[in-house]
Amino acid sequence: MSSGATPEGARFSAYMKLGGRQATMARRFINDKTIASTKRFQAIAAEAGMSVVTLATAWSKQHDFVASTIVGATREDQLDDIFAAADLTLSDDVLKAIDAVTKEIMYPMG
């Protein structure tokens, strides 16, 4: 997704093809700000030695203001990165790097 392309088989790729309400919703999540923040999160994850999916899942379960960490997969092989976060606690340095992105690129879906 580094270029903003929607890969074949991805949920939002299907939504974009459907048009209408689904395409409108997909565009809310695929825009210049979400692509920029995703690139930054990918770099943070790579520096920490994990996938961006593992980073996101670990971040979600590590914050008490997130009531539930809900994940979705369209293929079985996507579960490995999700399950890798099960016992993972992100370091303070990783959390600070994530916070810096969220302060610089505020509410990317807005």
MDAnalysis code that builds the backbone (N, CA, C; Angstrom):
import MDAnalysis as mda
import numpy as np

u = mda.Universe.empty(330, n_residues=110, atom_resindex=np.repeat(np.arange(110), 3), trajectory=True)
u.add_TopologyAttr("name", ["N", "CA", "C"] * 110)
u.add_TopologyAttr("resid", np.arange(1, 111))
u.add_TopologyAttr("resname", ["MET", "SER", "SER", "GLY", "ALA", "THR", "PRO", "GLU", "GLY", "ALA", "ARG", "PHE", "SER", "ALA", "TYR", "MET", "LYS", "LEU", "GLY", "GLY", "ARG", "GLN", "ALA", "THR", "MET", "ALA", "ARG", "ARG", "PHE", "ILE", "ASN", "ASP", "LYS", "THR", "ILE", "ALA", "SER", "THR", "LYS", "ARG", "PHE", "GLN", "ALA", "ILE", "ALA", "ALA", "GLU", "ALA", "GLY", "MET", "SER", "VAL", "VAL", "THR", "LEU", "ALA", "THR", "ALA", "TRP", "SER", "LYS", "GLN", "HIS", "ASP", "PHE", "VAL", "ALA", "SER", "THR", "ILE", "VAL", "GLY", "ALA", "THR", "ARG", "GLU", "ASP", "GLN", "LEU", "ASP", "ASP", "ILE", "PHE", "ALA", "ALA", "ALA", "ASP", "LEU", "THR", "LEU", "SER", "ASP", "ASP", "VAL", "LEU", "LYS", "ALA", "ILE", "ASP", "ALA", "VAL", "THR", "LYS", "GLU", "ILE", "MET", "TYR", "PRO", "MET", "GLY"])
u.atoms.positions = np.array([
    [0.822, -1.188, 0.000],
    [0.000, 0.000, 0.000],
    [0.863, 1.247, 0.000],
    [2.141, 1.104, -0.181],
    [3.017, 2.255, -0.058],
    [2.708, 3.344, -1.077],
    [2.105, 3.011, -2.188],
    [1.783, 4.022, -3.195],
    [0.329, 4.450, -3.134],
    [-0.437, 3.850, -2.259],
    [-1.861, 4.141, -2.210],
    [-2.662, 3.217, -3.099],
    [-1.974, 2.289, -3.757],
    [-2.668, 1.327, -4.606],
    [-3.495, 0.389, -3.742],
    [-4.579, -0.075, -4.285],
    [-5.398, -1.032, -3.566],
    [-5.151, -2.408, -4.171],
    [-4.553, -3.313, -3.414],
    [-4.201, -4.627, -3.933],
    [-5.422, -5.471, -4.294],
    [-5.273, -6.296, -5.294],
    [-6.338, -7.215, -5.684],
    [-6.670, -8.110, -4.500],
    [-7.948, -8.281, -4.241],
    [-8.391, -9.122, -3.143],
    [-8.545, -8.389, -1.828],
    [-8.057, -7.155, -1.747],
    [-8.197, -6.382, -0.517],
    [-9.635, -5.885, -0.385],
    [-10.089, -5.769, 0.828],
    [-11.470, -5.366, 1.095],
    [-11.818, -4.034, 0.430],
    [-10.951, -3.029, 0.575],
    [-11.263, -1.727, -0.009],
    [-11.157, -1.736, -1.528],
    [-10.362, -2.625, -2.093],
    [-10.328, -2.764, -3.553],
    [-11.707, -3.180, -4.058],
    [-12.307, -4.115, -3.364],
    [-13.652, -4.572, -3.739],
    [-14.664, -3.444, -3.567],
    [-14.545, -2.689, -2.465],
    [-15.468, -1.573, -2.236],
    [-15.365, -0.526, -3.339],
    [-14.141, -0.225, -3.768],
    [-13.953, 0.776, -4.818],
    [-14.604, 0.322, -6.124],
    [-14.536, -0.964, -6.405],
    [-15.141, -1.499, -7.628],
    [-16.669, -1.455, -7.566],
    [-17.224, -1.604, -6.373],
    [-18.672, -1.591, -6.225],
    [-19.264, -0.206, -6.484],
    [-18.484, 0.821, -6.170],
    [-18.989, 2.181, -6.336],
    [-19.983, 2.534, -5.256],
    [-20.672, 3.646, -5.442],
    [-21.710, 4.070, -4.507],
    [-21.196, 4.289, -3.109],
    [-22.022, 3.903, -2.131],
    [-21.717, 4.116, -0.720],
    [-20.418, 3.426, -0.308],
    [-20.179, 2.214, -0.827],
    [-18.967, 1.478, -0.467],
    [-17.705, 2.226, -0.923],
    [-17.729, 2.754, -2.142],
    [-16.573, 3.492, -2.654],
    [-16.361, 4.781, -1.860],
    [-17.433, 5.438, -1.497],
    [-17.331, 6.662, -0.694],
    [-16.674, 6.360, 0.647],
    [-17.087, 5.285, 1.282],
    [-16.498, 4.887, 2.555],
    [-15.029, 4.505, 2.380],
    [-14.702, 3.793, 1.334],
    [-13.319, 3.393, 1.091],
    [-12.432, 4.622, 0.904],
    [-12.921, 5.637, 0.206],
    [-12.126, 6.854, -0.005],
    [-11.864, 7.582, 1.316],
    [-12.729, 7.408, 2.271],
    [-12.502, 8.010, 3.590],
    [-11.256, 7.415, 4.235],
    [-11.011, 6.141, 3.982],
    [-9.881, 5.450, 4.587],
    [-8.646, 5.419, 3.706],
    [-8.782, 5.714, 2.432],
    [-7.638, 5.724, 1.515],
    [-7.528, 7.134, 0.953],
    [-6.651, 7.930, 1.576],
    [-6.440, 9.303, 1.146],
    [-4.990, 9.682, 1.449],
    [-4.589, 10.868, 1.079],
    [-3.190, 11.281, 1.252],
    [-2.719, 11.190, 2.700],
    [-3.588, 11.568, 3.649],
    [-3.187, 11.543, 5.055],
    [-3.059, 10.117, 5.595],
    [-3.990, 9.235, 5.225],
    [-3.892, 7.861, 5.730],
    [-2.702, 7.136, 5.095],
    [-2.419, 7.435, 3.848],
    [-1.266, 6.811, 3.193],
    [0.027, 7.313, 3.822],
    [0.115, 8.622, 4.104],
    [1.311, 9.176, 4.740],
    [1.522, 8.592, 6.129],
    [0.457, 8.513, 6.921],
    [0.619, 7.969, 8.272],
    [0.945, 6.480, 8.222],
    [0.355, 5.753, 7.289],
    [0.654, 4.321, 7.159],
    [2.122, 4.107, 6.808],
    [2.662, 4.912, 5.928],
    [4.096, 4.802, 5.595],
    [4.959, 5.010, 6.832],
    [4.598, 5.973, 7.651],
    [5.363, 6.238, 8.867],
    [5.229, 5.082, 9.853],
    [4.018, 4.541, 9.990],
    [3.829, 3.400, 10.891],
    [4.572, 2.167, 10.384],
    [4.619, 1.979, 9.062],
    [5.381, 0.868, 8.499],
    [6.866, 0.994, 8.849],
    [7.388, 2.202, 8.786],
    [8.797, 2.421, 9.129],
    [9.053, 2.152, 10.615],
    [8.156, 2.585, 11.469],
    [8.287, 2.324, 12.906],
    [8.264, 0.826, 13.164],
    [7.329, 0.126, 12.530],
    [7.234, -1.326, 12.707],
    [8.504, -2.023, 12.218],
    [8.993, -1.628, 11.058],
    [10.211, -2.245, 10.514],
    [11.391, -2.023, 11.457],
    [11.520, -0.810, 11.976],
    [12.604, -0.497, 12.914],
    [12.491, -1.350, 14.176],
    [11.270, -1.662, 14.589],
    [11.031, -2.473, 15.788],
    [11.067, -3.975, 15.486],
    [11.209, -4.341, 14.203],
    [11.323, -5.747, 13.837],
    [10.007, -6.499, 13.785],
    [8.946, -5.790, 13.392],
    [7.642, -6.454, 13.300],
    [6.872, -5.899, 12.117],
    [5.779, -6.538, 11.784],
    [4.923, -6.032, 10.713],
    [4.076, -4.886, 11.241],
    [3.563, -4.093, 10.338],
    [2.696, -2.990, 10.747],
    [1.381, -3.521, 11.334],
    [0.945, -4.691, 10.904],
    [-0.262, -5.310, 11.473],
    [-0.010, -5.688, 12.935],
    [1.152, -6.268, 13.211],
    [1.506, -6.615, 14.584],
    [1.597, -5.357, 15.438],
    [2.212, -4.313, 14.906],
    [2.317, -3.041, 15.620],
    [0.938, -2.494, 15.966],
    [0.058, -2.449, 14.994],
    [-1.281, -1.890, 15.212],
    [-2.076, -2.720, 16.219],
    [-1.991, -4.038, 16.109],
    [-2.738, -4.908, 17.017],
    [-2.202, -4.779, 18.440],
    [-0.884, -4.743, 18.584],
    [-0.281, -4.590, 19.909],
    [-0.649, -3.240, 20.520],
    [-0.595, -2.179, 19.699],
    [-0.959, -0.845, 20.191],
    [-2.396, -0.856, 20.708],
    [-3.289, -1.445, 19.950],
    [-4.700, -1.468, 20.315],
    [-4.931, -2.182, 21.636],
    [-4.323, -3.328, 21.812],
    [-4.571, -4.092, 23.033],
    [-3.824, -3.526, 24.237],
    [-2.871, -2.638, 23.990],
    [-2.057, -2.067, 25.064],
    [-2.682, -0.813, 25.675],
    [-3.763, -0.312, 25.104],
    [-4.383, 0.911, 25.599],
    [-5.749, 0.618, 26.215],
    [-5.912, 1.004, 27.472],
    [-7.151, 0.677, 28.164],
    [-8.362, 1.447, 27.652],
    [-8.141, 2.530, 26.880],
    [-9.290, 3.234, 26.325],
    [-9.837, 2.549, 25.077],
    [-9.164, 1.518, 24.612],
    [-9.674, 0.696, 23.512],
    [-10.414, -0.475, 24.160],
    [-11.723, -0.468, 24.049],
    [-12.536, -1.471, 24.738],
    [-12.308, -2.879, 24.193],
    [-12.125, -3.003, 22.889],
    [-11.931, -4.309, 22.263],
    [-10.985, -4.158, 21.088],
    [-10.117, -5.124, 20.928],
    [-9.245, -5.155, 19.760],
    [-9.891, -6.115, 18.769],
    [-10.497, -5.559, 17.758],
    [-11.195, -6.355, 16.756],
    [-10.338, -6.394, 15.505],
    [-10.077, -7.588, 15.020],
    [-9.240, -7.747, 13.834],
    [-10.046, -8.436, 12.738],
    [-9.589, -8.284, 11.540],
    [-10.238, -8.939, 10.417],
    [-9.197, -9.471, 9.463],
    [-9.460, -10.600, 8.907],
    [-8.549, -11.194, 7.930],
    [-9.383, -11.777, 6.796],
    [-8.865, -11.646, 5.605],
    [-9.541, -12.256, 4.460],
    [-8.832, -13.531, 4.025],
    [-7.612, -13.732, 4.567],
    [-6.848, -14.955, 4.264],
    [-6.222, -15.483, 5.558],
    [-6.103, -16.764, 5.655],
    [-5.553, -17.397, 6.851],
    [-4.134, -16.921, 7.165],
    [-3.314, -16.697, 6.143],
    [-1.928, -16.304, 6.379],
    [-1.804, -14.913, 7.031],
    [-2.850, -14.129, 7.014],
    [-2.827, -12.821, 7.670],
    [-2.890, -12.940, 9.191],
    [-3.300, -14.078, 9.683],
    [-3.456, -14.255, 11.126],
    [-2.124, -14.296, 11.871],
    [-1.051, -14.724, 11.209],
    [0.251, -14.816, 11.874],
    [0.674, -13.472, 12.469],
    [0.536, -12.397, 11.695],
    [0.931, -11.070, 12.187],
    [0.014, -10.592, 13.310],
    [-1.237, -10.973, 13.257],
    [-2.180, -10.604, 14.323],
    [-1.823, -11.356, 15.605],
    [-1.623, -12.664, 15.489],
    [-1.307, -13.478, 16.665],
    [0.052, -13.125, 17.267],
    [0.966, -12.584, 16.465],
    [2.284, -12.189, 16.972],
    [2.168, -11.095, 18.035],
    [1.064, -10.380, 18.058],
    [0.859, -9.305, 19.034],
    [0.276, -9.798, 20.353],
    [-0.092, -11.048, 20.421],
    [-0.806, -11.563, 21.598],
    [-0.075, -11.285, 22.904],
    [1.196, -11.561, 22.980],
    [1.968, -11.369, 24.209],
    [2.981, -10.240, 24.092],
    [2.804, -9.389, 23.098],
    [3.751, -8.316, 22.825],
    [3.358, -7.041, 23.559],
    [4.334, -6.422, 24.188],
    [4.157, -5.096, 24.779],
    [5.111, -4.163, 24.057],
    [4.572, -3.116, 23.458],
    [5.401, -2.159, 22.732],
    [6.244, -1.345, 23.704],
    [7.481, -1.070, 23.321],
    [8.388, -0.298, 24.170],
    [7.962, 1.165, 24.222],
    [8.477, 1.870, 25.213],
    [8.184, 3.298, 25.334],
    [8.661, 4.065, 24.093],
    [9.808, 3.672, 23.534],
    [10.322, 4.342, 22.337],
    [9.387, 4.162, 21.147],
    [8.857, 2.961, 20.992],
    [7.917, 2.702, 19.896],
    [6.636, 3.495, 20.117],
    [6.140, 3.513, 21.333],
    [4.930, 4.275, 21.628],
    [5.129, 5.769, 21.379],
    [6.296, 6.291, 21.724],
    [6.588, 7.705, 21.476],
    [6.631, 7.996, 19.979],
    [7.202, 7.088, 19.200],
    [7.260, 7.272, 17.749],
    [5.855, 7.269, 17.141],
    [5.008, 6.380, 17.622],
    [3.612, 6.331, 17.154],
    [2.898, 7.623, 17.526],
    [3.076, 8.069, 18.765],
    [2.438, 9.313, 19.210],
    [2.864, 10.501, 18.359],
    [4.135, 10.535, 17.968],
    [4.626, 11.640, 17.142],
    [3.895, 11.689, 15.801],
    [3.650, 10.522, 15.215],
    [2.918, 10.475, 13.942],
    [1.496, 10.973, 14.139],
    [0.852, 10.535, 15.197],
    [-0.547, 10.919, 15.401],
    [-0.702, 12.404, 15.723],
    [0.343, 13.025, 16.249],
    [0.300, 14.472, 16.495],
    [0.565, 15.254, 15.209],
    [1.415, 14.705, 14.355],
    [1.765, 15.386, 13.111],
    [0.680, 15.224, 12.048],
    [0.088, 14.050, 11.978],
    [-0.956, 13.774, 10.991],
    [-2.233, 13.457, 11.764],
    [-2.885, 14.508, 12.224],
    [-4.053, 14.312, 13.068],
    [-5.280, 13.897, 12.266],
    [-6.020, 12.986, 12.828],
    [-7.269, 12.468, 12.261],
    [-7.210, 12.345, 10.728],
    [-6.445, 11.361, 10.255],
    [-6.267, 11.219, 8.802],
    [-7.521, 10.894, 8.020],
    [-8.570, 10.428, 8.702],
    [-9.805, 10.088, 7.974],
    [-10.768, 11.264, 7.918],
    [-10.383, 12.408, 8.476],
    [-11.271, 13.551, 8.573],
    [-11.466, 14.314, 7.304],
])
